[in-house]
């Protein structure tokens, strides 16, 4: 995938803010702790596109990251970023 989309940059959360955000998300939504942690990590690193097959996760995560999409919409989400 990185060969096809060479502009993808991998980042990792660097401080405790991610854990605090995960706790807030978990307490304010019906996401599991694992999903809240994934979403918090994506937010903290500045994720533009978050891809998942979980429809409930898409619904909730879209409130935090507008580019939360199913795999079938990845190309469209990337195209939107380039405009």
C-alpha positions, -999 to 999 in steps of 0.1 A, spaced: 0 0 0 28 24 7 41 18 -28 8 27 -43 3 57 -20 38 70 -14 25 101 4 13 80 34 32 90 65 31 67 95 30 85 129 27 73 165 12 92 196 40 107 217 23 115 250 -4 107 274 -30 129 257 -41 99 236 -50 79 267 -70 108 281 -88 112 248 -95 74 246 -111 76 281 -133 106 270 -144 88 238 -151 56 257 -171 74 283 -191 95 258 -199 70 232 -209 33 230 -175 23 215 -155 -4 231 -124 5 249 -103 -10 220 -122 10 194 -120 42 216 -82 36 218 -79 32 180 -99 64 174 -80 84 200 -47 73 184 -59 83 150 -70 117 163 -38 124 182 -16 117 152 -37 138 129 -52 111 108 -70 123 77 -84 90 66 -95 62 89 -106 30 71 -128 4 88 -154 -22 79 -173 -16 111 -204 5 102 -211 15 138 -175 27 142 -178 47 110 -209 65 123 -192 75 156 -157 81 143 -170 104 116 -179 129 143 -142 131 151 -125 123 117 -145 133 87 -125 109 65 -137 78 82 -147 55 54 -152 18 45 -125 2 23 -147 7 -8 -144 45 -4 -107 49 2 -98 61 -33 -126 87 -31 -114 99 3 -79 103 -10 -91 122 -40 -110 146 -17 -78 152 3 -60 162 -29 -85 189 -38 
